[in-house]
Amino acid sequence: MIHLDLIPAAKKIAIFVDVQNIYYTTREAYGRQFNYRKLWQYVSPQGDIVSANAYAIHRDDEGQLKFQDALRNIGFNIKLKPYIQRRDGSAKGDWDVGITVDVMDAVSNASRSVDWVVLLSGDGDFDRLLRRVSESGEVQTRVYGATALTAQSLIEATDEFRPIGGSLLLK
């Protein structure tokens, strides 16, 4: 007879993707694009993906719309911000605050609390967030990033750093 209380519960995983950061860092470091389907295939056997958000900038570009549809088909929820072109020619559109709020919601919401926060970004601005998430010892963090373009402070702040390369890149 199997006692159900002896069977470990599946780990709950939340994935947060800084799409622009991953796009530009993998393009610069490897000259290739990131393979989101392979990431999903790698992470999903490790637990239940209870949330997967991809944060991007909205431009009415057909290629970008196809990319977003592909991410939705994999299982990602797409969160979009408008692309803002300033008068001086510079552009604005980052998701740092939105990602931070969503991560904090995921780890503090008792009904859907997570065991693992998986962040895809090389942005050192997230180091403090990951340290805060890990403080309780109840939630672990993992970062995927292009090693040469990932902030050292982010690598040091996470429980586990996974360099992007090999099968996580499209041919």
DSSP file with accessible surface (Angstrom, degrees, kcal/mol):
  #  RESIDUE AA STRUCTURE BP1 BP2  ACC     N-H-->O    O-->H-N    N-H-->O    O-->H-N    TCO  KAPPA ALPHA  PHI   PSI    X-CA   Y-CA   Z-CA
    1    1 A M              0   0  207      0, 0.0     2,-0.5     0, 0.0     0, 0.0   0.000 360.0 360.0 360.0 134.0    0.0    0.0    0.0
    2    2 A I        -     0   0  129      3,-0.0     2,-0.7     2,-0.0     3,-0.1  -0.803 360.0-142.1 -95.1 129.0    1.3    3.4   -0.9
    3    3 A H    >   -     0   0  101     -2,-0.5     3,-2.0     1,-0.1     4,-0.4  -0.829   6.0-150.0 -91.1 118.2    0.9    6.2    1.6
    4    4 A L  G >  S+     0   0  143     -2,-0.7     3,-1.2     1,-0.3    -1,-0.1   0.799  93.5  64.2 -59.8 -29.3    0.0    9.4   -0.3
    5    5 A D  G 3  S+     0   0  136      1,-0.2    -1,-0.3    -3,-0.1     4,-0.1   0.661  97.9  57.3 -72.3  -9.5    1.7   11.5    2.4
    6    6 A L  G <  S+     0   0  129     -3,-2.0    -1,-0.2     2,-0.1    -2,-0.2   0.582  84.6  91.7 -92.6 -12.6    5.0    9.9    1.5
    7    7 A I  S <  S-     0   0   94     -3,-1.2     2,-0.1    -4,-0.4    -5,-0.0  -0.750  83.2-124.1 -84.7 119.4    4.9   10.9   -2.2
    8    8 A P        -     0   0  114      0, 0.0     2,-0.1     0, 0.0    -2,-0.1  -0.394  24.8-115.2 -65.9 139.2    6.6   14.3   -2.6
    9    9 A A        -     0   0   89      1,-0.1     2,-0.1    -4,-0.1     3,-0.1  -0.442  37.1 -98.0 -69.4 147.9    4.5   17.0   -4.2
   10   10 A A        -     0   0   51     -2,-0.1     2,-0.2     1,-0.1    37,-0.1  -0.397  43.5-104.5 -66.0 141.7    5.7   18.2   -7.5
   11   11 A K        -     0   0  107     35,-0.3    37,-3.1    -2,-0.1     2,-0.5  -0.468  29.7-130.6 -66.0 137.8    7.7   21.4   -7.4
   12   12 A K  E     -a   48   0A  80     35,-0.2   103,-2.5    -2,-0.2   104,-2.1  -0.836  27.3-165.5 -94.2 127.0    5.7   24.5   -8.5
   13   13 A I  E     -ab  49 116A   4     35,-3.2    37,-2.2    -2,-0.5    38,-1.2  -0.931  12.8-167.2-119.2 134.6    7.7   26.5  -11.0
   14   14 A A  E     -ab  51 117A   0    102,-2.4   104,-3.1    -2,-0.4     2,-0.4  -0.985  11.2-157.5-119.6 130.7    7.1   30.1  -12.2
   15   15 A I  E     -ab  52 118A   0     36,-2.6    38,-2.9    -2,-0.4     2,-0.4  -0.911   8.4-173.6-111.8 135.4    9.0   31.3  -15.3
   16   16 A F  E     -ab  53 119A   1    102,-2.9   104,-2.8    -2,-0.4     2,-0.5  -0.988   7.0-164.7-131.2 119.2    9.6   35.0  -16.1
   17   17 A V  E     -ab  54 120A   0     36,-2.7    38,-2.9    -2,-0.4     2,-1.4  -0.926  17.8-156.2-114.9 119.9   11.2   35.9  -19.4
   18   18 A D  E  >  -a   55   0A  14    102,-2.5     4,-2.5    -2,-0.5     5,-0.3  -0.743  23.1-171.1 -85.0  86.4   12.7   39.4  -20.1
   19   19 A V  H  > S+     0   0    7     36,-1.5     4,-2.8    -2,-1.4     5,-0.2   0.888  76.6  48.6 -56.6 -47.4   12.2   38.8  -23.9
   20   20 A Q  H  > S+     0   0   50     35,-0.6     4,-2.6     1,-0.2     5,-0.3   0.926 112.5  49.3 -61.4 -42.9   14.1   41.9  -25.1
   21   21 A N  H  > S+     0   0   33      1,-0.2     4,-2.5     2,-0.2     5,-0.3   0.939 113.8  45.0 -62.2 -46.4   17.1   41.0  -22.9
   22   22 A I  H  X S+     0   0    0     -4,-2.5     4,-2.2    98,-0.3     5,-0.3   0.915 113.0  51.6 -65.6 -41.0   17.2   37.4  -24.0
   23   23 A Y  H  X S+     0   0   86     -4,-2.8     4,-1.8    -5,-0.3    -2,-0.2   0.964 115.9  38.9 -60.1 -51.4   16.8   38.4  -27.7
   24   24 A Y  H  X S+     0   0  105     -4,-2.6     4,-2.4    -5,-0.2     5,-0.2   0.877 116.6  49.1 -72.5 -36.4   19.6   40.9  -27.7
   25   25 A T  H  X S+     0   0   14     -4,-2.5     4,-2.9    -5,-0.3     5,-0.3   0.919 113.6  44.9 -72.9 -38.9   22.1   39.0  -25.5
   26   26 A T  H  X>S+     0   0    0     -4,-2.2     4,-2.3    -5,-0.3     6,-1.2   0.887 114.2  50.5 -71.4 -33.9   21.8   35.7  -27.4
   27   27 A R  H  X5S+     0   0  127     -4,-1.8     4,-1.3    -5,-0.3    -2,-0.2   0.933 116.8  40.4 -65.4 -43.8   22.0   37.5  -30.7
   28   28 A E  H  <5S+     0   0  146     -4,-2.4    -2,-0.2    -5,-0.2    -1,-0.2   0.923 122.4  39.4 -71.8 -43.0   25.2   39.4  -29.6
   29   29 A A  H  <5S+     0   0   40     -4,-2.9    -3,-0.2    -5,-0.2    -2,-0.2   0.861 138.0   9.2 -76.7 -35.3   26.8   36.5  -27.8
   30   30 A Y  H  <5S-     0   0   83     -4,-2.3    -3,-0.2    -5,-0.3    -2,-0.2   0.493  86.3-124.0-125.1 -11.2   26.0   33.7  -30.2
   31   31 A G  S  <<S+     0   0   60     -4,-1.3     2,-0.3    -5,-0.7    -4,-0.2   0.760  82.0  96.9  67.8  22.7   24.5   35.2  -33.3
   32   32 A R  S    S-     0   0   80     -6,-1.2    -2,-0.3    -9,-0.1    -1,-0.3  -0.890  74.1-107.8-137.7 168.9   21.5   33.0  -32.8
   33   33 A Q        -     0   0  101     -2,-0.3   137,-3.3   137,-0.2     2,-0.2  -0.649  37.2-100.8-100.6 156.6   18.0   33.1  -31.2
   34   34 A F  B     -F  169   0B   9     -2,-0.2     2,-0.9   135,-0.2   135,-0.3  -0.468  26.3-133.1 -75.8 143.4   16.8   31.5  -28.0
   35   35 A N     >  +     0   0   27    133,-2.8     4,-1.7     1,-0.2     5,-0.1  -0.795  25.1 177.8-101.3  94.4   14.9   28.3  -28.2
   36   36 A Y  H  > S+     0   0   15     -2,-0.9     4,-2.4     1,-0.2    -1,-0.2   0.837  79.2  57.7 -66.8 -33.8   11.8   28.7  -25.9
   37   37 A R  H  > S+     0   0  119      2,-0.2     4,-2.6     1,-0.2    -1,-0.2   0.928 106.4  48.8 -64.3 -42.5   10.4   25.3  -26.8
   38   38 A K  H  > S+     0   0   89      2,-0.2     4,-2.0     1,-0.2    -1,-0.2   0.902 109.4  53.2 -64.1 -39.4   13.6   23.6  -25.6
   39   39 A L  H  X S+     0   0    0     -4,-1.7     4,-2.9     2,-0.2     5,-0.3   0.954 110.3  47.3 -58.6 -48.2   13.5   25.6  -22.4
   40   40 A W  H  X S+     0   0   55     -4,-2.4     4,-2.6     1,-0.2    -2,-0.2   0.921 111.6  50.7 -60.3 -43.5    9.9   24.4  -21.8
   41   41 A Q  H  < S+     0   0   99     -4,-2.6    -1,-0.2     1,-0.2    -2,-0.2   0.824 114.5  44.9 -64.9 -30.2   10.9   20.8  -22.6
   42   42 A Y  H  < S+     0   0  103     -4,-2.0     4,-0.2    -5,-0.2    -2,-0.2   0.905 119.0  38.8 -79.2 -43.5   13.8   21.0  -20.1
   43   43 A V  H >< S+     0   0    0     -4,-2.9     3,-2.1    -5,-0.2     4,-0.3   0.897 102.5  68.1 -77.9 -40.5   12.0   22.8  -17.3
   44   44 A S  G >< S+     0   0   46     -4,-2.6     3,-1.4    -5,-0.3    -1,-0.2   0.833  94.6  55.0 -58.7 -35.1    8.6   21.0  -17.4
   45   45 A P  G 3  S+     0   0  104      0, 0.0    -1,-0.3     0, 0.0    -2,-0.1   0.700  98.9  66.3 -70.3 -11.7    9.8   17.6  -16.2
   46   46 A Q  G <  S-     0   0   67     -3,-2.1   -35,-0.3    -4,-0.2     2,-0.3   0.505 122.1 -49.4 -86.4  -3.8   11.3   19.2  -13.2
   47   47 A G  S <  S-     0   0   12     -3,-1.4     2,-0.6    -4,-0.3   -35,-0.2  -0.977  79.8 -45.4 163.0-169.2    7.9   20.2  -11.7
   48   48 A D  E     -a   12   0A  95    -37,-3.1   -35,-3.2    -2,-0.3     2,-1.0  -0.832  43.8-140.8 -94.0 120.5    4.6   21.8  -12.5
   49   49 A I  E     +a   13   0A  38     -2,-0.6   -35,-0.2   -37,-0.2     3,-0.1  -0.716  28.0 172.5 -79.0 104.8    4.9   25.1  -14.4
   50   50 A V  E     +     0   0A  65    -37,-2.2     2,-0.3    -2,-1.0   -36,-0.2   0.632  66.4  15.1 -91.0 -16.2    2.2   27.1  -12.7
   51   51 A S  E     +a   14   0A  20    -38,-1.2   -36,-2.6    -3,-0.1     2,-0.3  -0.958  57.4 177.7-158.2 137.8    3.0   30.4  -14.3
   52   52 A A  E     -a   15   0A   7     -2,-0.3    25,-3.3   -38,-0.2     2,-0.4  -0.867  11.4-179.5-146.6 107.7    5.0   31.4  -17.4
   53   53 A N  E     -ac  16  77A  12    -38,-2.9   -36,-2.7    -2,-0.3     2,-0.5  -0.933  12.9-164.3-113.9 135.3    5.2   35.0  -18.4
   54   54 A A  E     -ac  17  78A   1     23,-2.8    25,-2.9    -2,-0.4     2,-0.6  -0.979  13.4-154.1-116.4 122.0    7.1   36.5  -21.3
   55   55 A Y  E     +ac  18  79A   0    -38,-2.9   -36,-1.5    -2,-0.5   -35,-0.6  -0.873  26.4 157.3-103.6 122.1    7.5   40.3  -21.2
   56   56 A A  E     - c   0  80A   3     23,-2.8    25,-1.6    -2,-0.6     2,-0.5  -0.854  42.6-105.9-139.9 170.5    7.9   42.1  -24.4
   57   57 A I  E     - c   0  81A   8     -2,-0.3     2,-0.5    23,-0.2    26,-0.1  -0.853  37.4-126.0-100.9 131.8    7.5   45.4  -26.2
   58   58 A H  E     + c   0  82A  66     23,-4.0    25,-1.5    -2,-0.5     2,-0.4  -0.692  37.9 159.5 -86.7 121.0    4.5   45.7  -28.5
   59   59 A R        -     0   0  114     -2,-0.5     2,-3.3     2,-0.1     6,-0.1  -0.990  49.2-117.9-131.8 137.2    5.3   46.8  -32.1
   60   60 A D        +     0   0  142     -2,-0.4     2,-0.4     4,-0.1     3,-0.1  -0.258  65.3 141.4 -75.4  61.8    2.8   46.1  -34.8
   61   61 A D     >  -     0   0   91     -2,-3.3     4,-2.3     1,-0.1     5,-0.2  -0.881  53.0-140.6-108.9 131.2    5.3   44.0  -36.6
   62   62 A E  H  > S+     0   0  135     -2,-0.4     4,-2.2     1,-0.2     5,-0.2   0.894 102.6  51.5 -60.6 -40.8    4.1   40.8  -38.3
   63   63 A G  H  > S+     0   0   45      1,-0.2     4,-2.1     2,-0.2    -1,-0.2   0.910 110.5  48.8 -63.4 -39.8    7.2   38.8  -37.3
   64   64 A Q  H  > S+     0   0   29      2,-0.2     4,-2.7     1,-0.2    -1,-0.2   0.902 108.9  52.9 -67.7 -38.6    6.8   39.8  -33.7
   65   65 A L  H  X S+     0   0   65     -4,-2.3     4,-2.2     1,-0.2    -2,-0.2   0.905 109.6  48.9 -64.0 -39.0    3.2   38.8  -33.8
   66   66 A K  H  X S+     0   0  132     -4,-2.2     4,-2.3     2,-0.2    -1,-0.2   0.905 110.7  51.1 -64.6 -41.8    4.1   35.4  -35.1
   67   67 A F  H  X S+     0   0   65     -4,-2.1     4,-2.4     2,-0.2    -2,-0.2   0.927 109.8  49.5 -60.6 -45.8    6.8   35.1  -32.4
   68   68 A Q  H  X S+     0   0    4     -4,-2.7     4,-2.4     1,-0.2    -2,-0.2   0.905 109.8  51.2 -62.5 -40.2    4.2   35.9  -29.7
   69   69 A D  H  X S+     0   0   86     -4,-2.2     4,-2.3     2,-0.2    -1,-0.2   0.905 108.6  52.4 -62.6 -39.3    1.8   33.4  -31.1
   70   70 A A  H  X S+     0   0   41     -4,-2.3     4,-1.5     2,-0.2    -2,-0.2   0.921 109.1  49.3 -63.2 -42.5    4.5   30.8  -31.0
   71   71 A L  H  X>S+     0   0    4     -4,-2.4     5,-2.4     1,-0.2     4,-1.8   0.921 110.1  51.0 -63.0 -41.8    5.2   31.6  -27.3
   72   72 A R  H  <5S+     0   0  110     -4,-2.4    -1,-0.2     1,-0.2    -2,-0.2   0.906 107.4  53.7 -60.7 -41.7    1.5   31.3  -26.5
   73   73 A N  H  <5S+     0   0  133     -4,-2.3    -1,-0.2     1,-0.2    -2,-0.2   0.816 106.7  52.2 -64.4 -30.3    1.4   27.9  -28.2
   74   74 A I  H  <5S-     0   0   23     -4,-1.5    -1,-0.2    -3,-0.2    -2,-0.2   0.870 130.4 -93.7 -71.4 -37.1    4.3   26.7  -26.0
   75   75 A G  T  <5S+     0   0   40     -4,-1.8     2,-0.2     1,-0.3    -3,-0.2   0.415  77.6 136.3 137.3   3.2    2.4   27.8  -22.9
   76   76 A F      < -     0   0    6     -5,-2.4     2,-0.5    -6,-0.1    -1,-0.3  -0.569  49.1-136.0 -82.8 144.3    3.6   31.4  -22.1
   77   77 A N  E     -c   53   0A  84    -25,-3.3   -23,-2.8    -2,-0.2     2,-0.5  -0.857  26.5-139.0 -89.8 128.1    1.4   34.2  -21.1
   78   78 A I  E     -c   54   0A  17     -2,-0.5     2,-0.5   -25,-0.2   -23,-0.2  -0.814  16.8-168.8 -97.0 126.5    2.5   37.3  -23.1
   79   79 A K  E     -c   55   0A  60    -25,-2.9   -23,-2.8    -2,-0.5     2,-0.4  -0.971  12.8-165.9-114.2 126.3    2.6   40.6  -21.4
   80   80 A L  E     -c   56   0A  59     -2,-0.5   -23,-0.2   -25,-0.2   -25,-0.0  -0.892  15.3-169.9-119.4 143.4    3.1   43.6  -23.7
   81   81 A K  E     -c   57   0A  64    -25,-1.6   -23,-4.0    -2,-0.4     2,-0.0  -0.952  37.3-102.7-119.3 147.9    4.0   47.2  -23.2
   82   82 A P  E     -c   58   0A  84      0, 0.0     2,-0.5     0, 0.0   -23,-0.1  -0.375  33.1-114.1 -69.7 146.4    3.8   49.8  -26.0
   83   83 A Y        -     0   0   77    -25,-1.5     2,-0.6   -26,-0.1    10,-0.2  -0.696  34.0-156.3 -76.5 125.7    7.0   50.8  -27.7
   84   84 A I  E     -G   92   0C  81      8,-1.8     8,-2.4    -2,-0.5     2,-0.6  -0.940   8.9-163.6-114.9 118.7    7.5   54.5  -26.9
   85   85 A Q  E     -G   91   0C 102     -2,-0.6     6,-0.2     6,-0.2     2,-0.1  -0.892  18.0-144.6 -98.2 119.3    9.6   56.6  -29.1
   86   86 A R    >   -     0   0  113      4,-3.2     3,-1.9    -2,-0.6    -2,-0.0  -0.408  23.6-109.5 -80.6 162.6   10.7   59.8  -27.4
   87   87 A R  T 3  S+     0   0  262      1,-0.3    -1,-0.1     2,-0.1    -2,-0.0   0.815 118.2  58.8 -60.0 -31.9   11.0   63.2  -29.1
   88   88 A D  T 3  S-     0   0  128      1,-0.1    -1,-0.3     2,-0.1     3,-0.1   0.461 121.9-105.4 -80.4   2.5   14.8   63.1  -28.8
   89   89 A G  S <  S+     0   0   46     -3,-1.9    -2,-0.1     1,-0.3    -1,-0.1   0.227  82.6 122.5  95.8 -15.0   14.9   59.8  -30.8
   90   90 A S        -     0   0   42     -5,-0.1    -4,-3.2     1,-0.0    -1,-0.3  -0.331  52.8-135.3 -75.6 165.1   15.5   57.5  -27.8
   91   91 A A  E     -G   85   0C  48     -6,-0.2     2,-0.4    -3,-0.1    -6,-0.2  -0.875  11.6-158.7-123.1 154.7   13.1   54.7  -27.0
   92   92 A K  E     +G   84   0C  92     -8,-2.4    -8,-1.8    -2,-0.3     0, 0.0  -0.985  35.2 120.1-131.0 144.3   11.6   53.4  -23.8
   93   93 A G        +     0   0   24     -2,-0.4     2,-0.3   -10,-0.2   -12,-0.1   0.148  22.6 146.5 162.6  69.4   10.2   50.1  -22.9
   94   94 A D        -     0   0   83      1,-0.1     3,-0.2   -74,-0.0     4,-0.2  -0.890  33.6-152.9-119.2 158.5   11.5   47.9  -20.2
   95   95 A W     >  +     0   0   31     -2,-0.3     4,-3.1     1,-0.1     5,-0.3   0.148  55.1 120.2-111.0  15.6    9.6   45.5  -17.9
   96   96 A D  H  > S+     0   0   18      1,-0.2     4,-2.3     2,-0.2     5,-0.2   0.911  81.7  41.6 -53.6 -47.8   11.9   45.5  -14.8
   97   97 A V  H  > S+     0   0  106      2,-0.2     4,-2.7     1,-0.2     5,-0.2   0.937 115.7  50.1 -68.1 -43.1    9.2   46.8  -12.5
   98   98 A G  H  > S+     0   0   17      1,-0.2     4,-2.3     2,-0.2    -2,-0.2   0.916 112.2  46.9 -61.5 -43.8    6.4   44.6  -14.0
   99   99 A I  H  X S+     0   0    0     -4,-3.1     4,-2.7     2,-0.2     5,-0.2   0.938 112.2  51.3 -63.2 -44.1    8.6   41.5  -13.7
  100  100 A T  H  X S+     0   0   48     -4,-2.3     4,-2.5    -5,-0.3    -2,-0.2   0.932 110.6  47.5 -60.0 -47.4    9.5   42.4  -10.1
  101  101 A V  H  X S+     0   0   72     -4,-2.7     4,-2.6     1,-0.2    -1,-0.2   0.934 113.3  48.6 -61.0 -44.2    5.9   42.8   -9.1
  102  102 A D  H  X S+     0   0   24     -4,-2.3     4,-2.3    -5,-0.2    -2,-0.2   0.893 111.0  50.0 -66.4 -37.8    4.8   39.6  -10.8
  103  103 A V  H  X S+     0   0    1     -4,-2.7     4,-2.0     2,-0.2     5,-0.2   0.952 111.8  47.9 -63.7 -47.3    7.7   37.6   -9.1
  104  104 A M  H  X S+     0   0   63     -4,-2.5     4,-1.5     1,-0.2    -2,-0.2   0.905 111.6  50.6 -62.7 -39.3    6.8   39.0   -5.7
  105  105 A D  H  X S+     0   0   77     -4,-2.6     4,-1.8    -5,-0.2    -1,-0.2   0.916 108.9  52.4 -61.6 -42.1    3.1   38.2   -6.3
  106  106 A A  H  < S+     0   0    2     -4,-2.3     8,-0.6     1,-0.2    -1,-0.2   0.862 114.6  40.4 -64.9 -36.1    4.1   34.6   -7.3
  107  107 A V  H  < S+     0   0   27     -4,-2.0    -1,-0.2     6,-0.2    -2,-0.2   0.684 120.3  42.9 -88.4 -16.4    6.1   34.0   -4.1
  108  108 A S  H  < S+     0   0   83     -4,-1.5     2,-0.9    -5,-0.2    -2,-0.2   0.614  84.6  97.6-105.5 -12.8    3.8   35.7   -1.7
  109  109 A N    ><  -     0   0   57     -4,-1.8     3,-1.3    -5,-0.2     4,-0.4  -0.664  61.2-157.0 -80.2 107.3    0.4   34.5   -2.9
  110  110 A A  G >  S+     0   0   95     -2,-0.9     3,-0.6     1,-0.3    -1,-0.2   0.823  87.2  56.7 -57.1 -34.2   -0.4   31.6   -0.5
  111  111 A S  G 3  S+     0   0   97      1,-0.2    -1,-0.3    -3,-0.1    -2,-0.1   0.765 125.3  18.7 -74.0 -23.6   -2.8   29.9   -2.9
  112  112 A R  G <  S+     0   0  106     -3,-1.3    -1,-0.2    -6,-0.1    -2,-0.2   0.024  84.2 158.2-135.0  31.5   -0.3   29.6   -5.8
  113  113 A S    <   -     0   0   37     -3,-0.6     2,-0.3    -4,-0.4    -6,-0.2  -0.191  31.2-136.8 -55.8 148.8    3.0   30.0   -4.1
  114  114 A V        -     0   0    3     -8,-0.6  -101,-0.2     1,-0.1     3,-0.1  -0.731  18.6-154.1-112.9 158.0    5.9   28.6   -6.0
  115  115 A D  S    S+     0   0   55   -103,-2.5    25,-2.9    -2,-0.3     2,-0.4   0.710  86.3  34.9 -95.0 -31.1    9.0   26.6   -5.1
  116  116 A W  E     -bd  13 140A  33   -104,-2.1  -102,-2.4    23,-0.2     2,-0.5  -0.995  60.1-161.7-130.2 133.6   11.2   27.8   -8.0
  117  117 A V  E     -bd  14 141A   0     23,-2.6    25,-2.4    -2,-0.4     2,-0.6  -0.971  13.9-164.8-108.1 121.0   11.4   31.2   -9.7
  118  118 A V  E     -bd  15 142A   1   -104,-3.1  -102,-2.9    -2,-0.5     2,-0.5  -0.948   6.6-171.7-109.9 118.3   13.1   30.8  -13.1
  119  119 A L  E     -bd  16 143A   1     23,-2.9    25,-2.3    -2,-0.6     2,-0.8  -0.946  14.0-158.9-113.9 129.3   14.2   34.1  -14.6
  120  120 A L  E     +bd  17 144A   0   -104,-2.8  -102,-2.5    -2,-0.5     2,-0.3  -0.908  53.5  93.7-106.4 103.4   15.5   34.5  -18.1
  121  121 A S        -     0   0    0     23,-1.5    -2,-0.1    -2,-0.8  -102,-0.1  -0.908  58.4-147.4-176.4 157.7   17.6   37.7  -18.1
  122  122 A G        +     0   0    5     -2,-0.3    29,-2.6  -104,-0.1     2,-0.5   0.271  58.5 128.3-114.3   7.4   21.1   39.0  -17.7
  123  123 A D    >   -     0   0   37     27,-0.2     3,-1.9     1,-0.2     4,-0.1  -0.511  51.1-153.1 -75.8 116.7   20.0   42.3  -16.2
  124  124 A G  G >  S+     0   0   15     -2,-0.5     3,-1.9     1,-0.3     4,-0.4   0.656  85.9  82.0 -63.6 -15.1   21.8   43.0  -12.9
  125  125 A D  G 3  S+     0   0  113      1,-0.3     4,-0.4     2,-0.1     3,-0.3   0.741  86.1  59.6 -61.7 -19.1   18.8   45.1  -11.8
  126  126 A F  G <> S+     0   0    0     -3,-1.9     4,-2.3     1,-0.2    -1,-0.3   0.484  77.4  91.9 -88.4  -1.7   17.2   41.8  -10.8
  127  127 A D  H <> S+     0   0   35     -3,-1.9     4,-2.2     1,-0.2     5,-0.2   0.934  87.1  47.2 -60.9 -44.5   19.9   40.8   -8.3
  128  128 A R  H  > S+     0   0  180     -4,-0.4     4,-2.3    -3,-0.3    -1,-0.2   0.899 109.8  54.5 -64.5 -38.9   18.2   42.4   -5.3
  129  129 A L  H  > S+     0   0   14     -4,-0.4     4,-2.6     1,-0.2    -1,-0.2   0.947 109.3  47.2 -58.1 -48.1   14.8   40.8   -6.3
  130  130 A L  H  X S+     0   0    2     -4,-2.3     4,-2.1     1,-0.2    -1,-0.2   0.883 110.2  52.4 -66.7 -36.4   16.4   37.4   -6.3
  131  131 A R  H  X S+     0   0  109     -4,-2.2     4,-0.9    -5,-0.2    -1,-0.2   0.925 111.3  47.5 -62.6 -42.7   18.1   37.9   -3.0
  132  132 A R  H >< S+     0   0  124     -4,-2.3     3,-0.7     1,-0.2     4,-0.5   0.926 110.6  51.0 -64.3 -43.8   14.8   38.9   -1.5
  133  133 A V  H >< S+     0   0    6     -4,-2.6     3,-0.5     1,-0.2     6,-0.4   0.895 112.7  46.9 -61.3 -37.7   12.9   36.0   -2.9
  134  134 A S  H >< S+     0   0   26     -4,-2.1     3,-1.4     1,-0.2    -1,-0.2   0.631  87.1  90.9 -80.5 -14.2   15.6   33.6   -1.5
  135  135 A E  T << S+     0   0  141     -4,-0.9    -1,-0.2    -3,-0.7    -2,-0.1   0.848  84.3  51.3 -53.3 -40.7   15.6   35.1    2.0
  136  136 A S  T <  S-     0   0   74     -3,-0.5    -1,-0.3    -4,-0.5    -2,-0.1   0.731  99.6-134.3 -71.1 -21.7   12.9   32.8    3.4
  137  137 A G  S <  S+     0   0   64     -3,-1.4    -2,-0.1     2,-0.3    -1,-0.1   0.428  85.3  96.5  80.5  -2.4   14.7   29.7    2.1
  138  138 A E  S    S+     0   0  152     -5,-0.2     2,-0.4     1,-0.1    -4,-0.1   0.706  78.0  51.1 -91.0 -23.5   11.4   28.4    0.8
  139  139 A V        -     0   0    7     -6,-0.4    -2,-0.3    -5,-0.1     2,-0.3  -0.964  69.8-157.0-120.1 132.3   11.8   29.6   -2.8
  140  140 A Q  E     -d  116   0A  89    -25,-2.9   -23,-2.6    -2,-0.4     2,-0.4  -0.750   9.9-144.1-104.4 156.4   14.8   28.8   -4.9
  141  141 A T  E     -d  117   0A   0     -2,-0.3    19,-1.0   -25,-0.2    18,-0.4  -0.910  12.7-172.7-123.3 148.4   15.8   30.9   -7.9
  142  142 A R  E     -de 118 160A  12    -25,-2.4   -23,-2.9    -2,-0.4     2,-0.4  -0.997   7.6-160.5-137.6 135.2   17.4   29.9  -11.3
  143  143 A V  E     -de 119 161A   0     17,-2.5    19,-3.5    -2,-0.4     2,-0.5  -0.960   3.6-162.2-117.8 134.3   18.6   32.3  -13.9
  144  144 A Y  E     +de 120 162A   2    -25,-2.3   -23,-1.5    -2,-0.4     2,-0.3  -0.968  32.4 140.8-108.8 129.0   19.2   31.6  -17.5
  145  145 A G  E     - e   0 163A   0     17,-1.5    19,-2.3    -2,-0.5     2,-0.7  -0.988  61.0 -88.6-160.2 162.5   21.5   34.1  -19.3
  146  146 A A    >   -     0   0    0     -2,-0.3     3,-1.7    17,-0.2     4,-0.5  -0.705  44.4-138.9 -75.6 114.2   24.2   34.5  -21.9
  147  147 A T  G >  S+     0   0   70     -2,-0.7     3,-1.3    17,-0.3    -1,-0.2   0.867  97.2  48.6 -48.1 -50.7   27.3   34.1  -19.6
  148  148 A A  G 3  S+     0   0   93      1,-0.3    -1,-0.3  -123,-0.1    -2,-0.0   0.733 119.7  39.4 -65.9 -20.2   29.4   36.9  -21.1
  149  149 A L  G <  S+     0   0   59     -3,-1.7     2,-0.5     2,-0.1    -1,-0.3   0.190  91.4 101.3-117.4  15.2   26.4   39.3  -21.0
  150  150 A T  S <  S-     0   0   12     -3,-1.3   -27,-0.2    -4,-0.5   -28,-0.1  -0.888  80.2-109.7-102.2 131.5   24.9   38.4  -17.6
  151  151 A A    >>  -     0   0   31    -29,-2.6     4,-1.9    -2,-0.5     3,-0.6  -0.318  17.6-135.4 -59.4 134.0   25.7   40.7  -14.7
  152  152 A Q  H 3> S+     0   0  116      1,-0.2     4,-2.5     2,-0.2     5,-0.2   0.870 105.7  59.7 -58.6 -35.9   28.0   39.1  -12.2
  153  153 A S  H 3> S+     0   0   39      1,-0.2     4,-1.3     2,-0.2    -1,-0.2   0.864 105.1  48.8 -63.5 -33.0   25.7   40.4   -9.4
  154  154 A L  H <> S+     0   0    0     -3,-0.6     4,-1.3     2,-0.2    -1,-0.2   0.919 109.8  51.1 -72.2 -41.3   22.8   38.5  -10.9
  155  155 A I  H  < S+     0   0   37     -4,-1.9     3,-0.3     1,-0.2    -2,-0.2   0.917 112.9  46.4 -60.8 -41.3   24.8   35.3  -11.1
  156  156 A E  H  < S+     0   0  127     -4,-2.5    -1,-0.2     1,-0.2    -2,-0.2   0.790 109.7  55.0 -72.7 -26.0   25.9   35.7   -7.5
  157  157 A A  H  < S+     0   0    9     -4,-1.3    -1,-0.2    -5,-0.2    -2,-0.2   0.732  95.1  79.4 -81.2 -21.9   22.3   36.5   -6.4
  158  158 A T  S  < S-     0   0   14     -4,-1.3     3,-0.2    -3,-0.3   -16,-0.1  -0.523  75.2-134.7 -91.2 154.9   20.7   33.3   -7.8
  159  159 A D  S    S+     0   0   84    -18,-0.4     2,-0.3     1,-0.3   -17,-0.2   0.817  95.8  16.3 -70.3 -30.4   20.7   29.9   -6.3
  160  160 A E  E     -e  142   0A  49    -19,-1.0   -17,-2.5     2,-0.0     2,-0.5  -0.964  65.8-160.0-149.7 125.0   21.5   28.4   -9.7
  161  161 A F  E     -e  143   0A  46     -2,-0.3   -17,-0.2   -19,-0.2    -6,-0.0  -0.920   7.5-168.4-106.1 129.6   22.8   30.0  -12.9
  162  162 A R  E     -e  144   0A  63    -19,-3.5   -17,-1.5    -2,-0.5     2,-0.2  -0.958  17.4-137.7-117.5 113.2   22.3   28.2  -16.2
  163  163 A P  E     -e  145   0A  73      0, 0.0     2,-0.4     0, 0.0   -17,-0.2  -0.477  19.5-122.2 -68.8 139.3   24.3   29.5  -19.1
  164  164 A I        +     0   0    2    -19,-2.3   -17,-0.3    -2,-0.2     2,-0.3  -0.670  62.1 104.3 -79.4 133.8   22.4   29.7  -22.4
  165  165 A G    >   +     0   0   27     -2,-0.4     3,-2.3   -19,-0.1     4,-0.1  -0.967  55.1  25.9 175.5 179.5   24.0   27.7  -25.1
  166  166 A G  G >  S+     0   0   53     -2,-0.3     3,-1.7     1,-0.3    -2,-0.0  -0.154 124.7  11.1  51.5-120.1   23.9   24.5  -27.1
  167  167 A S  G 3  S+     0   0   82      1,-0.3    -1,-0.3  -129,-0.1  -129,-0.1   0.630 119.4  70.0 -70.8 -11.5   20.4   23.1  -27.3
  168  168 A L  G <  S+     0   0   17     -3,-2.3  -133,-2.8  -130,-0.1     2,-0.4   0.377  91.6  74.8 -86.0   7.2   18.8   26.3  -25.9
  169  169 A L  B <  S-F   34   0B   6     -3,-1.7  -135,-0.2  -135,-0.3     2,-0.1  -0.937  84.6-120.5-118.5 141.8   19.7   28.1  -29.1
  170  170 A L              0   0   70   -137,-3.3  -137,-0.2    -2,-0.4    -2,-0.1  -0.485 360.0 360.0 -73.9 151.5   18.0   27.8  -32.5
  171  171 A K              0   0  218     -2,-0.1  -138,-0.1  -139,-0.1    -1,-0.1  -0.269 360.0 360.0 -68.8 360.0   20.1   26.6  -35.4
